[in-house]
Amino acid sequence: MPESLLHVENLNVTYNLGKQNEMRSLQDVSLDIYPEEFVIVFGPSGCGKSTLLYSLAALQAPTSGEILCNGKAFSKMTKKDKLLYHQTGMGIIFQAFFLIPSLTIIDNICLPKLFRNEDKKKRREEGMELLKRFGILEQAYKFPSELSGGQKQRASIARSLINKPGIIFADEPVGNLDSASATNVMAILKELNEVDKKTIILVTHEPNHLPYGDRNIFMKDGKLIREEVHKEKRPLLPVVTATPKIEADKRSPELEMLLRSFQGMPQEEVATLLMPYKIKQLMFHIFSEITEEQVKITEGFLQEYLFQNLNRDQLNTMLDTEMALGGASWNARRADSFSHRVDDLVMLARKIKEKPSEEVASLSAYLNQFFDLKLNEEHMIRFQSLLHERLENKTDLEGLDHLLDLAWKNGGLGMHKFTAERVAREVEMICLIKY
C-alpha cells in the first residue's frame, strides 16, 4: 500500500496570536496527499487555501499541528533538511511570476541550480531543454519585461522544474493570464502530472479548473468542507488518519450530476443544457405556492420565455389562461406579478452579460431600487466593490451574505441580516440566469 507523500494532522495557523487583530487562517486541517496526484484546493478569497499551500511547502510555520513529508515531520527537520526540500523536493509557481527583471529568462530559470553550485554549462543545457519544451526557446536571452503574461508563466513553470522536484505547488497560477494562456498553462500542469508523474497541488477560486483535478478539496473559513474524487490515486484500502469527516455542502444531486457530465464542454452548450435547472430554480426563487401540476405547466412556459419564444406579455397571458385552454390557471394578479418579476431578472442578466463593463453598475442600481436600500454615495461604492467580488467569483453566496451583513467598521455594508440574505440570493439567481 503506498504511503502518503504529504500528511497533515490537525493543522492550525493563526496570525497575530493573542492580539486584538488575531485571525485564524487554518482550523484543524487534516488530509493526506499521495504520489502523482493532481490535487486542487478550491475556495473563495480568504478561505485559507494559499496558507495551506505555503504550509505544505514549509514556507509557513503552523501555530499547532504537524505536517510530514515522506514520513518526516517538518518540525523535526534541520535547516539543511528544509533547504534540501525547498531546492529539490518541491517547486512553486506563483500568480505574479516573480521573475527577476534584471536577469534574462534563461538566467531566471537556471537560478535555483546556481545556489547548488552546479556546472554552468550543464545547467544552461537543462534550462534550454525546458524552454524548448514549453515553446519559449526564442525568449531565452530576453528580459521578463519583453515577454507576454503567458510566456512569463511558462518561464516560471520551467524554473520550478529545473531541479527536478517531485512536488509542484501552484498558487493561482493563471490568475493574471488571458483565457488562451490560462488554458495553455493548465494543460502544461496536467501533462506534468500525467507524463512526468509530478504531484501537483494547485489552489484556485476558478470553478472551470476543477475538471483538471484527480481530487478536489473545497475550503471555507479555514476549514476543509468536502472533497470530490475524479480519478482515484490513493490506496484502495482506507487510510486510518486523524482526518475529520468532510461534510458535504447541501447541493442538488441533479446539479451535481449535470456538472460532472458537462466537463470539457463549451460554455454555450453547458448554458443550454442547464436550462431545465435554471427554470426550476427560477420558479422556486420567485414563487412556490402553486400546485405541482401548475409548476410543470409553468416550467414549460418559462422555457419558451428563456429561449425567447414568448415575450413578457405572452407569458403573462398563458399563466392567466385556464388549464383547459392550455394555460396554467393562475389568477391575474399573481400572473402579472410573476411575469414582471421574471422579466426584470432575465433582462438584467442579459444586459450584464452583453455589457460586462457595466455589470457592477447595472446590478447595484437594480438591487438598490428593488430592495429600496437607499444607499448613499459612500455605501454604494462599497456595495459595488462587494458585488464585484461575487461577479469575479472571489466569493460565493454565503461569503457575499456575510459581507453585506458585516458591520461597516469591519469592512462590510452593515445591512440587516434578513436584507443581506435576500440581496445575496437575488445576486446568485442573476448570476445563474446570466451563465
C-alpha beads as a LAMMPS data file, in Angstrom:
LAMMPS data file: protein, C-alpha beads

435 atoms
434 bonds

1 atom types
1 bond types

-500.0 500.0 xlo xhi
-500.0 500.0 ylo yhi
-500.0 500.0 zlo zhi

Masses

1 110.0

Atoms # bond

1 1 1 0.000 0.000 0.000
2 1 1 1.529 3.386 -0.971
3 1 1 2.272 5.798 1.839
4 1 1 1.067 9.382 1.709
5 1 1 3.564 11.836 0.279
6 1 1 2.303 14.655 2.497
7 1 1 0.395 14.036 5.723
8 1 1 -1.311 16.928 7.515
9 1 1 -2.683 16.439 11.010
10 1 1 -4.774 18.969 12.965
11 1 1 -3.057 21.938 11.340
12 1 1 -3.835 25.395 12.713
13 1 1 -2.410 28.701 11.526
14 1 1 -3.304 31.848 13.454
15 1 1 -1.901 35.257 12.640
16 1 1 -1.288 37.849 15.401
17 1 1 -1.955 35.223 18.075
18 1 1 -3.194 36.733 21.321
19 1 1 -3.573 40.204 19.846
20 1 1 -6.704 42.225 19.214
21 1 1 -6.451 41.605 15.468
22 1 1 -5.931 37.827 15.808
23 1 1 -7.057 35.920 12.715
24 1 1 -7.390 32.155 12.288
25 1 1 -6.406 31.223 8.748
26 1 1 -6.485 27.416 9.111
27 1 1 -8.556 25.465 11.622
28 1 1 -7.875 21.796 12.437
29 1 1 -6.998 20.850 8.864
30 1 1 -6.134 17.183 8.310
31 1 1 -5.522 15.496 4.963
32 1 1 -3.218 13.207 3.011
33 1 1 -1.754 13.771 -0.438
34 1 1 -0.437 10.794 -2.365
35 1 1 2.293 10.454 -5.012
36 1 1 1.347 11.535 -8.543
37 1 1 -1.977 13.096 -7.518
38 1 1 -3.290 16.294 -9.108
39 1 1 -4.998 17.924 -6.137
40 1 1 -6.957 21.157 -6.499
41 1 1 -7.722 23.195 -3.386
42 1 1 -10.748 25.328 -4.215
43 1 1 -12.457 28.136 -2.337
44 1 1 -13.201 31.869 -2.232
45 1 1 -10.619 34.524 -1.398
46 1 1 -9.653 34.477 2.256
47 1 1 -10.665 30.854 2.882
48 1 1 -7.096 29.794 3.786
49 1 1 -6.186 27.844 0.655
50 1 1 -2.942 29.745 -0.030
51 1 1 -1.969 29.448 3.635
52 1 1 -2.440 25.686 3.337
53 1 1 -0.270 25.599 0.210
54 1 1 2.553 27.574 1.828
55 1 1 2.315 25.367 4.917
56 1 1 2.728 22.268 2.720
57 1 1 5.698 23.973 1.067
58 1 1 7.291 24.524 4.506
59 1 1 7.161 28.277 3.955
60 1 1 4.525 28.944 6.638
61 1 1 5.097 27.703 10.173
62 1 1 1.952 26.297 11.813
63 1 1 0.605 27.578 15.106
64 1 1 -0.135 23.972 16.029
65 1 1 -0.463 20.622 14.310
66 1 1 2.002 18.762 12.149
67 1 1 2.959 18.143 8.514
68 1 1 5.011 15.148 7.413
69 1 1 6.713 14.686 4.039
70 1 1 7.603 11.069 3.269
71 1 1 7.112 10.311 6.946
72 1 1 9.417 13.046 8.237
73 1 1 7.880 15.860 10.287
74 1 1 8.627 19.425 9.217
75 1 1 9.005 20.368 12.885
76 1 1 11.868 17.879 13.253
77 1 1 13.697 18.884 10.084
78 1 1 17.022 20.663 10.414
79 1 1 17.732 23.822 8.406
80 1 1 19.690 21.648 5.979
81 1 1 16.718 19.270 5.604
82 1 1 14.357 22.140 4.800
83 1 1 16.863 23.681 2.400
84 1 1 17.076 20.375 0.537
85 1 1 13.261 20.112 0.466
86 1 1 12.975 23.629 -0.969
87 1 1 15.732 23.067 -3.533
88 1 1 14.937 19.590 -4.863
89 1 1 11.804 18.274 -3.163
90 1 1 9.361 20.874 -4.416
91 1 1 8.935 23.647 -6.960
92 1 1 6.498 26.531 -6.750
93 1 1 4.618 28.556 -9.364
94 1 1 3.247 31.962 -8.355
95 1 1 0.419 34.023 -9.780
96 1 1 2.736 37.053 -10.078
97 1 1 5.580 35.076 -11.793
98 1 1 8.342 36.623 -9.599
99 1 1 10.924 36.620 -12.374
100 1 1 13.921 38.857 -11.616
101 1 1 13.664 41.838 -14.040
102 1 1 17.433 42.341 -14.401
103 1 1 18.120 38.720 -15.417
104 1 1 17.466 37.110 -18.795
105 1 1 14.881 34.351 -18.973
106 1 1 17.499 31.587 -19.149
107 1 1 19.294 33.044 -16.115
108 1 1 15.997 33.228 -14.204
109 1 1 15.289 29.587 -14.957
110 1 1 18.786 28.393 -14.010
111 1 1 18.929 30.450 -10.801
112 1 1 17.864 27.573 -8.468
113 1 1 20.796 25.500 -9.812
114 1 1 23.224 28.352 -9.195
115 1 1 22.588 28.050 -5.445
116 1 1 23.576 24.369 -5.698
117 1 1 26.890 25.260 -7.371
118 1 1 26.124 23.082 -10.384
119 1 1 28.169 23.286 -13.587
120 1 1 27.212 26.349 -15.645
121 1 1 27.213 24.551 -18.994
122 1 1 25.104 21.681 -17.692
123 1 1 22.534 23.909 -16.013
124 1 1 22.180 26.026 -19.168
125 1 1 21.644 22.927 -21.282
126 1 1 18.905 21.737 -18.935
127 1 1 17.370 25.212 -18.853
128 1 1 17.306 25.394 -22.649
129 1 1 15.629 21.981 -22.815
130 1 1 12.834 23.255 -20.578
131 1 1 12.452 26.437 -22.628
132 1 1 12.231 24.331 -25.777
133 1 1 9.656 22.027 -24.202
134 1 1 7.393 24.929 -23.255
135 1 1 7.738 26.741 -26.589
136 1 1 9.724 29.769 -25.416
137 1 1 13.254 28.852 -26.541
138 1 1 13.465 32.016 -28.650
139 1 1 12.842 34.086 -25.486
140 1 1 15.927 32.710 -23.684
141 1 1 18.026 35.878 -23.854
142 1 1 15.208 38.355 -23.455
143 1 1 14.280 40.045 -20.194
144 1 1 10.945 39.416 -18.418
145 1 1 9.563 42.815 -19.460
146 1 1 9.770 41.708 -23.106
147 1 1 7.525 38.652 -22.618
148 1 1 3.752 38.265 -22.546
149 1 1 1.992 37.071 -19.392
150 1 1 1.622 33.552 -20.758
151 1 1 5.307 33.390 -21.704
152 1 1 6.323 34.633 -18.251
153 1 1 4.264 31.936 -16.580
154 1 1 5.741 29.219 -18.796
155 1 1 9.177 30.509 -17.793
156 1 1 8.061 30.370 -14.164
157 1 1 6.984 26.740 -14.629
158 1 1 10.353 25.926 -16.212
159 1 1 12.129 27.478 -13.224
160 1 1 10.071 25.363 -10.820
161 1 1 11.185 22.202 -12.676
162 1 1 14.891 22.933 -13.114
163 1 1 15.921 20.911 -10.019
164 1 1 13.583 18.013 -10.923
165 1 1 11.313 18.175 -7.840
166 1 1 8.635 15.563 -7.189
167 1 1 6.043 18.099 -5.984
168 1 1 4.829 21.230 -7.786
169 1 1 2.861 23.832 -5.822
170 1 1 0.824 26.268 -7.929
171 1 1 -0.686 29.338 -6.252
172 1 1 -3.427 30.737 -8.530
173 1 1 -1.035 30.206 -11.485
174 1 1 -3.341 31.605 -14.171
175 1 1 -4.833 34.494 -12.221
176 1 1 -3.000 37.120 -14.312
177 1 1 -3.454 35.449 -17.708
178 1 1 -5.928 35.711 -20.561
179 1 1 -8.148 32.697 -21.238
180 1 1 -5.965 31.238 -24.021
181 1 1 -2.777 31.474 -21.945
182 1 1 -4.599 30.122 -18.894
183 1 1 -5.767 27.068 -20.838
184 1 1 -2.212 26.507 -22.085
185 1 1 -0.744 26.663 -18.574
186 1 1 -3.381 24.295 -17.168
187 1 1 -2.627 21.848 -19.996
188 1 1 1.087 22.017 -19.121
189 1 1 0.334 21.244 -15.467
190 1 1 -1.853 18.308 -16.487
191 1 1 0.963 16.987 -18.697
192 1 1 3.480 17.322 -15.861
193 1 1 1.167 15.218 -13.721
194 1 1 0.262 12.535 -16.257
195 1 1 3.512 12.275 -18.263
196 1 1 6.218 13.381 -15.801
197 1 1 4.376 11.864 -12.809
198 1 1 4.717 15.048 -10.754
199 1 1 2.450 15.564 -7.764
200 1 1 0.562 18.804 -8.442
201 1 1 -1.112 20.834 -5.692
202 1 1 -2.955 23.823 -7.132
203 1 1 -5.061 26.418 -5.330
204 1 1 -7.725 28.346 -7.214
205 1 1 -11.081 30.100 -6.953
206 1 1 -11.952 29.365 -10.592
207 1 1 -14.618 26.616 -10.939
208 1 1 -13.577 25.832 -14.522
209 1 1 -10.258 24.438 -13.232
210 1 1 -11.931 21.679 -11.212
211 1 1 -12.093 19.118 -14.071
212 1 1 -8.269 19.038 -14.148
213 1 1 -8.028 17.605 -10.630
214 1 1 -7.842 13.939 -9.685
215 1 1 -9.143 15.101 -6.323
216 1 1 -10.724 18.452 -5.471
217 1 1 -10.682 19.752 -1.902
218 1 1 -13.138 22.525 -1.038
219 1 1 -12.318 25.070 1.661
220 1 1 -14.291 27.689 3.525
221 1 1 -13.381 29.819 6.544
222 1 1 -10.102 27.983 7.094
223 1 1 -11.671 24.518 7.097
224 1 1 -11.952 21.628 4.646
225 1 1 -15.676 21.227 3.980
226 1 1 -15.777 18.463 1.377
227 1 1 -13.849 16.676 -1.338
228 1 1 -14.599 15.185 -4.740
229 1 1 -12.589 12.332 -6.242
230 1 1 -12.486 12.182 -10.050
231 1 1 -9.568 9.787 -10.512
232 1 1 -8.541 7.645 -7.575
233 1 1 -4.790 7.516 -6.990
234 1 1 -4.957 6.861 -3.268
235 1 1 -4.655 3.425 -1.627
236 1 1 -7.575 1.106 -2.292
237 1 1 -7.864 0.327 1.411
238 1 1 -8.909 3.134 3.770
239 1 1 -6.085 5.015 5.413
240 1 1 -6.530 5.493 9.151
241 1 1 -5.651 9.087 9.991
242 1 1 -6.890 11.831 12.250
243 1 1 -8.741 13.324 9.291
244 1 1 -12.209 14.534 10.330
245 1 1 -15.169 13.587 8.221
246 1 1 -15.588 16.151 5.465
247 1 1 -19.207 17.117 5.418
248 1 1 -20.640 17.915 2.021
249 1 1 -22.447 21.153 1.355
250 1 1 -26.102 20.705 0.532
251 1 1 -26.244 20.809 -3.222
252 1 1 -28.801 19.443 -5.626
253 1 1 -27.861 15.896 -6.748
254 1 1 -29.340 16.870 -10.112
255 1 1 -26.918 19.783 -10.475
256 1 1 -24.026 17.660 -9.189
257 1 1 -24.695 15.117 -11.930
258 1 1 -25.083 17.809 -14.574
259 1 1 -21.800 19.462 -13.658
260 1 1 -19.958 16.149 -13.844
261 1 1 -21.485 15.487 -17.259
262 1 1 -20.550 18.909 -18.633
263 1 1 -16.784 18.716 -18.045
264 1 1 -14.899 19.844 -21.135
265 1 1 -17.974 21.089 -22.990
266 1 1 -18.118 24.619 -24.477
267 1 1 -19.797 27.156 -22.173
268 1 1 -22.596 27.815 -24.676
269 1 1 -23.578 24.135 -24.671
270 1 1 -23.426 23.962 -20.890
271 1 1 -25.680 27.027 -20.625
272 1 1 -28.264 25.388 -22.896
273 1 1 -28.197 22.071 -21.051
274 1 1 -28.524 23.875 -17.721
275 1 1 -31.785 25.438 -18.897
276 1 1 -34.066 22.960 -17.017
277 1 1 -32.178 23.638 -13.802
278 1 1 -32.360 27.404 -14.351
279 1 1 -36.108 27.169 -14.930
280 1 1 -36.769 25.122 -11.800
281 1 1 -34.622 27.371 -9.606
282 1 1 -36.246 30.483 -11.048
283 1 1 -39.659 29.037 -10.206
284 1 1 -38.776 28.257 -6.601
285 1 1 -36.941 31.559 -6.187
286 1 1 -39.880 33.715 -7.163
287 1 1 -42.937 31.757 -6.131
288 1 1 -43.743 28.373 -4.649
289 1 1 -47.389 28.486 -3.531
290 1 1 -48.802 26.691 -6.575
291 1 1 -49.707 23.079 -7.310
292 1 1 -47.270 20.579 -8.769
293 1 1 -49.275 20.466 -11.995
294 1 1 -49.162 24.249 -12.269
295 1 1 -45.405 24.146 -11.663
296 1 1 -44.895 21.700 -14.543
297 1 1 -47.034 23.761 -16.911
298 1 1 -45.328 26.992 -15.881
299 1 1 -41.882 25.457 -16.362
300 1 1 -42.834 24.839 -19.986
301 1 1 -43.843 28.472 -20.421
302 1 1 -40.635 29.621 -18.712
303 1 1 -38.608 27.516 -21.112
304 1 1 -40.300 29.189 -24.057
305 1 1 -39.684 32.580 -22.462
306 1 1 -35.985 31.913 -21.749
307 1 1 -35.495 30.712 -25.315
308 1 1 -37.202 33.980 -26.359
309 1 1 -40.179 32.263 -27.994
310 1 1 -42.519 34.180 -25.656
311 1 1 -42.307 37.786 -24.504
312 1 1 -43.388 39.030 -21.090
313 1 1 -46.959 39.846 -22.113
314 1 1 -47.416 36.445 -23.750
315 1 1 -46.034 34.718 -20.643
316 1 1 -48.469 36.711 -18.517
317 1 1 -51.392 35.708 -20.737
318 1 1 -50.511 31.989 -20.684
319 1 1 -50.206 31.965 -16.899
320 1 1 -53.616 33.625 -16.542
321 1 1 -55.332 31.242 -19.001
322 1 1 -57.366 28.247 -17.743
323 1 1 -55.687 24.825 -17.878
324 1 1 -58.481 23.525 -20.101
325 1 1 -57.440 26.133 -22.667
326 1 1 -53.716 25.347 -22.369
327 1 1 -52.789 27.786 -19.614
328 1 1 -51.597 27.464 -16.004
329 1 1 -54.771 28.721 -14.233
330 1 1 -53.077 31.457 -12.234
331 1 1 -55.089 34.448 -11.135
332 1 1 -54.447 37.696 -12.999
333 1 1 -52.623 39.485 -10.178
334 1 1 -50.252 36.579 -9.492
335 1 1 -49.574 36.054 -13.212
336 1 1 -48.798 39.745 -13.722
337 1 1 -46.514 39.893 -10.671
338 1 1 -44.688 36.708 -11.667
339 1 1 -44.158 37.647 -15.321
340 1 1 -42.860 41.110 -14.415
341 1 1 -40.516 39.625 -11.792
342 1 1 -39.149 37.058 -14.236
343 1 1 -38.737 39.675 -16.942
344 1 1 -36.848 42.043 -14.641
345 1 1 -34.410 39.311 -13.595
346 1 1 -33.842 37.937 -17.079
347 1 1 -33.496 41.335 -18.751
348 1 1 -30.921 42.402 -16.162
349 1 1 -28.991 39.132 -16.545
350 1 1 -28.919 39.576 -20.323
351 1 1 -27.863 43.198 -20.006
352 1 1 -24.883 42.492 -17.765
353 1 1 -23.871 39.550 -19.954
354 1 1 -23.917 41.736 -23.079
355 1 1 -22.125 44.639 -21.377
356 1 1 -19.719 43.161 -18.796
357 1 1 -18.021 46.528 -18.308
358 1 1 -21.299 47.858 -16.881
359 1 1 -22.342 44.789 -14.894
360 1 1 -21.488 46.134 -11.432
361 1 1 -23.199 49.485 -12.057
362 1 1 -26.300 47.851 -13.562
363 1 1 -26.595 45.235 -10.828
364 1 1 -26.077 47.687 -7.960
365 1 1 -28.641 50.124 -9.396
366 1 1 -31.205 47.330 -9.781
367 1 1 -30.663 45.988 -6.251
368 1 1 -30.722 49.462 -4.712
369 1 1 -34.084 50.158 -6.334
370 1 1 -35.663 46.701 -5.934
371 1 1 -34.843 46.387 -2.230
372 1 1 -35.205 50.131 -1.545
373 1 1 -31.746 50.174 0.050
374 1 1 -31.372 53.974 -0.045
375 1 1 -27.560 53.752 -0.179
376 1 1 -25.568 56.983 -0.061
377 1 1 -22.542 57.504 -2.315
378 1 1 -20.012 56.061 0.137
379 1 1 -22.136 52.984 0.840
380 1 1 -22.825 52.488 -2.871
381 1 1 -19.084 52.421 -3.630
382 1 1 -18.511 49.698 -1.052
383 1 1 -21.642 47.836 -2.207
384 1 1 -20.312 47.802 -5.759
385 1 1 -16.942 46.572 -4.516
386 1 1 -18.610 43.625 -2.745
387 1 1 -20.706 42.819 -5.816
388 1 1 -17.539 42.856 -7.921
389 1 1 -16.049 40.215 -5.614
390 1 1 -19.014 37.919 -6.316
391 1 1 -19.122 38.587 -10.058
392 1 1 -15.402 37.765 -10.278
393 1 1 -16.027 34.513 -8.332
394 1 1 -13.796 35.684 -5.493
395 1 1 -16.556 34.870 -3.021
396 1 1 -19.744 32.809 -3.020
397 1 1 -23.358 33.196 -1.888
398 1 1 -22.560 32.801 1.804
399 1 1 -19.479 34.985 1.511
400 1 1 -21.455 37.830 -0.044
401 1 1 -24.235 37.387 2.524
402 1 1 -21.640 37.655 5.306
403 1 1 -20.006 40.771 3.827
404 1 1 -23.333 42.535 3.340
405 1 1 -24.310 41.755 6.946
406 1 1 -20.874 42.609 8.383
407 1 1 -20.547 45.896 10.274
408 1 1 -19.316 48.893 8.284
409 1 1 -16.275 49.385 10.526
410 1 1 -15.214 45.805 9.799
411 1 1 -15.325 46.257 6.034
412 1 1 -18.927 45.179 5.441
413 1 1 -22.046 47.084 4.473
414 1 1 -23.926 46.751 7.770
415 1 1 -27.217 45.564 6.248
416 1 1 -29.960 43.980 8.299
417 1 1 -29.362 40.207 8.310
418 1 1 -32.641 39.421 6.526
419 1 1 -31.996 42.044 3.830
420 1 1 -28.427 40.833 3.315
421 1 1 -29.650 37.283 2.755
422 1 1 -32.308 38.375 0.252
423 1 1 -29.864 40.569 -1.680
424 1 1 -27.253 37.799 -1.811
425 1 1 -29.799 35.289 -3.110
426 1 1 -31.009 37.764 -5.719
427 1 1 -27.434 38.195 -6.941
428 1 1 -26.975 34.423 -7.058
429 1 1 -30.106 33.976 -9.148
430 1 1 -28.987 36.656 -11.613
431 1 1 -25.563 35.000 -11.897
432 1 1 -27.249 31.677 -12.687
433 1 1 -29.518 33.166 -15.367
434 1 1 -26.567 35.051 -16.875
435 1 1 -24.462 31.894 -17.240

Bonds

1 1 1 2
2 1 2 3
3 1 3 4
4 1 4 5
5 1 5 6
6 1 6 7
7 1 7 8
8 1 8 9
9 1 9 10
10 1 10 11
11 1 11 12
12 1 12 13
13 1 13 14
14 1 14 15
15 1 15 16
16 1 16 17
17 1 17 18
18 1 18 19
19 1 19 20
20 1 20 21
21 1 21 22
22 1 22 23
23 1 23 24
24 1 24 25
25 1 25 26
26 1 26 27
27 1 27 28
28 1 28 29
29 1 29 30
30 1 30 31
31 1 31 32
32 1 32 33
33 1 33 34
34 1 34 35
35 1 35 36
36 1 36 37
37 1 37 38
38 1 38 39
39 1 39 40
40 1 40 41
41 1 41 42
42 1 42 43
43 1 43 44
44 1 44 45
45 1 45 46
46 1 46 47
47 1 47 48
48 1 48 49
49 1 49 50
50 1 50 51
51 1 51 52
52 1 52 53
53 1 53 54
54 1 54 55
55 1 55 56
56 1 56 57
57 1 57 58
58 1 58 59
59 1 59 60
60 1 60 61
61 1 61 62
62 1 62 63
63 1 63 64
64 1 64 65
65 1 65 66
66 1 66 67
67 1 67 68
68 1 68 69
69 1 69 70
70 1 70 71
71 1 71 72
72 1 72 73
73 1 73 74
74 1 74 75
75 1 75 76
76 1 76 77
77 1 77 78
78 1 78 79
79 1 79 80
80 1 80 81
81 1 81 82
82 1 82 83
83 1 83 84
84 1 84 85
85 1 85 86
86 1 86 87
87 1 87 88
88 1 88 89
89 1 89 90
90 1 90 91
91 1 91 92
92 1 92 93
93 1 93 94
94 1 94 95
95 1 95 96
96 1 96 97
97 1 97 98
98 1 98 99
99 1 99 100
100 1 100 101
101 1 101 102
102 1 102 103
103 1 103 104
104 1 104 105
105 1 105 106
106 1 106 107
107 1 107 108
108 1 108 109
109 1 109 110
110 1 110 111
111 1 111 112
112 1 112 113
113 1 113 114
114 1 114 115
115 1 115 116
116 1 116 117
117 1 117 118
118 1 118 119
119 1 119 120
120 1 120 121
121 1 121 122
122 1 122 123
123 1 123 124
124 1 124 125
125 1 125 126
126 1 126 127
127 1 127 128
128 1 128 129
129 1 129 130
130 1 130 131
131 1 131 132
132 1 132 133
133 1 133 134
134 1 134 135
135 1 135 136
136 1 136 137
137 1 137 138
138 1 138 139
139 1 139 140
140 1 140 141
141 1 141 142
142 1 142 143
143 1 143 144
144 1 144 145
145 1 145 146
146 1 146 147
147 1 147 148
148 1 148 149
149 1 149 150
150 1 150 151
151 1 151 152
152 1 152 153
153 1 153 154
154 1 154 155
155 1 155 156
156 1 156 157
157 1 157 158
158 1 158 159
159 1 159 160
160 1 160 161
161 1 161 162
162 1 162 163
163 1 163 164
164 1 164 165
165 1 165 166
166 1 166 167
167 1 167 168
168 1 168 169
169 1 169 170
170 1 170 171
171 1 171 172
172 1 172 173
173 1 173 174
174 1 174 175
175 1 175 176
176 1 176 177
177 1 177 178
178 1 178 179
179 1 179 180
180 1 180 181
181 1 181 182
182 1 182 183
183 1 183 184
184 1 184 185
185 1 185 186
186 1 186 187
187 1 187 188
188 1 188 189
189 1 189 190
190 1 190 191
191 1 191 192
192 1 192 193
193 1 193 194
194 1 194 195
195 1 195 196
196 1 196 197
197 1 197 198
198 1 198 199
199 1 199 200
200 1 200 201
201 1 201 202
202 1 202 203
203 1 203 204
204 1 204 205
205 1 205 206
206 1 206 207
207 1 207 208
208 1 208 209
209 1 209 210
210 1 210 211
211 1 211 212
212 1 212 213
213 1 213 214
214 1 214 215
215 1 215 216
216 1 216 217
217 1 217 218
218 1 218 219
219 1 219 220
220 1 220 221
221 1 221 222
222 1 222 223
223 1 223 224
224 1 224 225
225 1 225 226
226 1 226 227
227 1 227 228
228 1 228 229
229 1 229 230
230 1 230 231
231 1 231 232
232 1 232 233
233 1 233 234
234 1 234 235
235 1 235 236
236 1 236 237
237 1 237 238
238 1 238 239
239 1 239 240
240 1 240 241
241 1 241 242
242 1 242 243
243 1 243 244
244 1 244 245
245 1 245 246
246 1 246 247
247 1 247 248
248 1 248 249
249 1 249 250
250 1 250 251
251 1 251 252
252 1 252 253
253 1 253 254
254 1 254 255
255 1 255 256
256 1 256 257
257 1 257 258
258 1 258 259
259 1 259 260
260 1 260 261
261 1 261 262
262 1 262 263
263 1 263 264
264 1 264 265
265 1 265 266
266 1 266 267
267 1 267 268
268 1 268 269
269 1 269 270
270 1 270 271
271 1 271 272
272 1 272 273
273 1 273 274
274 1 274 275
275 1 275 276
276 1 276 277
277 1 277 278
278 1 278 279
279 1 279 280
280 1 280 281
281 1 281 282
282 1 282 283
283 1 283 284
284 1 284 285
285 1 285 286
286 1 286 287
287 1 287 288
288 1 288 289
289 1 289 290
290 1 290 291
291 1 291 292
292 1 292 293
293 1 293 294
294 1 294 295
295 1 295 296
296 1 296 297
297 1 297 298
298 1 298 299
299 1 299 300
300 1 300 301
301 1 301 302
302 1 302 303
303 1 303 304
304 1 304 305
305 1 305 306
306 1 306 307
307 1 307 308
308 1 308 309
309 1 309 310
310 1 310 311
311 1 311 312
312 1 312 313
313 1 313 314
314 1 314 315
315 1 315 316
316 1 316 317
317 1 317 318
318 1 318 319
319 1 319 320
320 1 320 321
321 1 321 322
322 1 322 323
323 1 323 324
324 1 324 325
325 1 325 326
326 1 326 327
327 1 327 328
328 1 328 329
329 1 329 330
330 1 330 331
331 1 331 332
332 1 332 333
333 1 333 334
334 1 334 335
335 1 335 336
336 1 336 337
337 1 337 338
338 1 338 339
339 1 339 340
340 1 340 341
341 1 341 342
342 1 342 343
343 1 343 344
344 1 344 345
345 1 345 346
346 1 346 347
347 1 347 348
348 1 348 349
349 1 349 350
350 1 350 351
351 1 351 352
352 1 352 353
353 1 353 354
354 1 354 355
355 1 355 356
356 1 356 357
357 1 357 358
358 1 358 359
359 1 359 360
360 1 360 361
361 1 361 362
362 1 362 363
363 1 363 364
364 1 364 365
365 1 365 366
366 1 366 367
367 1 367 368
368 1 368 369
369 1 369 370
370 1 370 371
371 1 371 372
372 1 372 373
373 1 373 374
374 1 374 375
375 1 375 376
376 1 376 377
377 1 377 378
378 1 378 379
379 1 379 380
380 1 380 381
381 1 381 382
382 1 382 383
383 1 383 384
384 1 384 385
385 1 385 386
386 1 386 387
387 1 387 388
388 1 388 389
389 1 389 390
390 1 390 391
391 1 391 392
392 1 392 393
393 1 393 394
394 1 394 395
395 1 395 396
396 1 396 397
397 1 397 398
398 1 398 399
399 1 399 400
400 1 400 401
401 1 401 402
402 1 402 403
403 1 403 404
404 1 404 405
405 1 405 406
406 1 406 407
407 1 407 408
408 1 408 409
409 1 409 410
410 1 410 411
411 1 411 412
412 1 412 413
413 1 413 414
414 1 414 415
415 1 415 416
416 1 416 417
417 1 417 418
418 1 418 419
419 1 419 420
420 1 420 421
421 1 421 422
422 1 422 423
423 1 423 424
424 1 424 425
425 1 425 426
426 1 426 427
427 1 427 428
428 1 428 429
429 1 429 430
430 1 430 431
431 1 431 432
432 1 432 433
433 1 433 434
434 1 434 435
